Amino acid sequence: MKNAKEYFDEYAESHQNETNQALHYICVPSIFFSIIGLLMSIPATPLENIINLSNPLLENWAVIVALGISIFYLRLGFWYLIEMLFIILISIIANFLLGNMINLLYTSISIFVLAWAGQFYGHKIEGKKPSFLKDLEFLLIGPLWVIQKLKKIK
C-alpha cells in the first residue's frame, strides 16, 4: 500500500487546473455526503435487530461502511483517520436531519448525479482522466486530498 504522500502526489497529477480543483472542493464532499445519504437510505432493520440500540445515528449502513473504510484511513495515518471520522460523523448527522425533512434517497441521488457531472466537467477542462479510473482507492483519497488542500488555503 502506498503512503499518504504518494497517494496525494499521484492524485494531484490529474488535478492541476484551478477550475478543476475548485470543482473538486465542491463536488468531492458532495459526492461523499450523498453516498452517506444513499447508505442511510437502505433499510436498517437487520442492523437494528442485531445491535438493538434504537439509535438511527448508529444503526445504519453508513456506519458499517465507515468502520470498514476507517481501516484504510488508519493505515495512512492516525490523524487522517480522525479527520475522516469527523467528516463521516458530520455527514451522518446532516443526512439524518435532512432525511427528517425531505426524501433522503431522492435527494442523495440528485446530489450524487450533479456532483459527478461537475467532477467529469472539471476533468474535461483539466484534460486528464479521473484518478479513480486508474485505481479505485482514489475514491477514498479524494475527500482526504480536498481536506489537505483546504487546510493549506487558510
CORTA-V820784 format. One record per backbone hydrogen bond with DSSP energy under -0.5 kcal/mol. NH is the residue of the N-H (numbers start at 1). CO is the residue of the C=O. Records with the same first field share a line. If there is no record, write none. Layout:
NH=CO + CO
This chain:
7=3
8=4
9=5
10=6
11=7
12=8
13=9
14=10 + 11
15=12
21=17
22=18
23=19
24=20
25=21
26=22
27=23
28=24
29=24
30=26
31=27
32=28
33=29
34=30
35=31
36=32
37=33
38=34
39=35
40=36
41=37 + 38
42=38 + 39
48=44
49=45
50=46
51=47
52=47 + 48
58=55
59=55
60=58
61=39
63=60
64=60
65=61
66=62
67=63
68=64
69=65
70=66
71=67 + 68
72=68
73=69
74=70
75=71
76=72
77=73
81=77
82=78
83=79
84=80
85=81
86=82
87=83
88=84
89=85
90=86
91=87
92=88
93=89
94=90
95=91
96=92
97=93
98=94
99=95
100=96 + 97
101=97 + 98
102=98
104=102
107=103
108=104
109=105
110=106
111=107
112=108
113=109
114=110
115=111
116=112
117=113
118=114
119=115
120=116
121=117
122=118
123=119
124=120
125=121
126=122
127=123
128=123
133=130
134=131
135=131
138=135
139=136
140=137
141=137
142=138
144=140
145=141
146=142
147=143
148=144
149=145
150=146
151=147
152=148
153=149
154=150
